[in-house]
Amino acid sequence: MKKIFFLFLFFLSPLFSQWQMFSDKTDTYLYNTITGEVYIRYKKNGKNYEDVFVKMPKGVIPQGSEFAPEISVETPSSSQKKDSKMEAIKKAQDIMNQSIGE
């Protein structure tokens, strides 16, 4: 019973963790899931035990007024949609008739 409990706890522990570690091919990162802080590993002299994690700056948050206004896209009306659907059906029927007839 104890083994099942500890096994269950072991598999659920990542769900309750505050820190997530991930890496790409070159760097290793620590991410705090609560505050959103990101730390990157800084290598010293090529020895793993001497490496330190340095906090990355959050960067600049752009203002909303600096962005270009959104471009509205015109959607075809329902009658245009019906016409295009009917045209597609007619083309499909013509192709089927040609393949059956030949």
C-alpha positions in Angstrom: 0.0 0.0 0.0 2.9 2.4 0.8 4.5 1.7 -2.6 1.3 2.6 -4.4 0.9 5.8 -2.4 4.5 6.9 -3.0 4.3 5.9 -6.7 1.1 7.9 -7.0 2.7 10.9 -5.2 5.8 10.6 -7.5 3.8 10.8 -10.7 1.6 13.7 -9.5 4.4 15.8 -8.0 5.2 17.7 -11.3 1.6 19.0 -11.3 2.2 20.8 -8.1 5.7 22.0 -8.7 6.5 25.7 -8.8 9.6 25.4 -11.0 9.8 23.8 -14.5 13.2 23.0 -16.1 13.4 22.7 -19.9 16.2 23.0 -22.4 16.8 23.3 -26.1 19.9 22.0 -27.8 22.2 24.6 -26.4 20.7 26.2 -23.2 18.9 25.1 -20.1 16.2 27.2 -18.5 14.3 27.3 -15.2 10.7 28.7 -15.4 8.7 29.8 -12.3 5.1 28.8 -13.0 3.7 31.2 -10.5 5.6 34.5 -11.1 6.7 33.8 -14.7 10.4 34.4 -14.0 12.8 32.7 -16.4 16.4 31.8 -15.5 19.0 30.7 -18.0 22.1 28.6 -17.2 25.4 30.5 -17.4 28.3 28.2 -18.0 31.6 28.9 -16.2 34.8 27.1 -17.3 32.8 24.2 -18.8 32.2 22.4 -15.5 28.6 21.6 -14.7 28.9 22.1 -10.9 30.2 25.6 -11.5 27.3 26.7 -13.7 24.9 29.3 -12.3 21.4 30.3 -13.3 20.9 34.0 -14.2 17.6 35.7 -14.2 16.6 36.8 -17.7 15.0 40.3 -18.1 11.4 40.4 -18.8 11.9 42.7 -21.8 9.8 45.6 -23.0 6.1 45.4 -23.1 4.8 47.2 -26.2 2.1 49.8 -25.9 -1.3 49.1 -27.5 -1.2 52.4 -29.5 2.0 51.4 -31.4 0.3 48.6 -33.2 -1.3 49.0 -36.6 -5.1 48.9 -36.7 -6.5 45.5 -37.5 -7.6 45.1 -41.1 -11.1 43.9 -41.5 -11.7 41.1 -44.0 -14.9 41.1 -46.0 -16.7 37.8 -45.9 -19.0 36.8 -48.7 -22.7 37.1 -48.2 -24.9 34.0 -47.7 -26.2 34.2 -51.3 -22.6 34.3 -52.6 -21.8 31.3 -50.5 -24.8 29.4 -51.8 -23.8 30.2 -55.4 -20.3 29.0 -54.9 -21.5 25.8 -53.2 -23.9 25.1 -56.1 -21.2 25.8 -58.6 -18.8 23.4 -56.9 -21.6 20.7 -56.8 -22.2 21.2 -60.5 -18.5 20.9 -61.3 -18.3 17.7 -59.3 -21.3 16.2 -61.0 -19.9 17.1 -64.4 -16.6 15.4 -63.6 -18.4 12.3 -62.3 -20.5 12.2 -65.5 -17.5 12.5 -67.7 -15.6 9.7 -65.9 -18.6 7.4 -66.0 -19.5 8.2 -69.6 -15.9 7.6 -71.0 
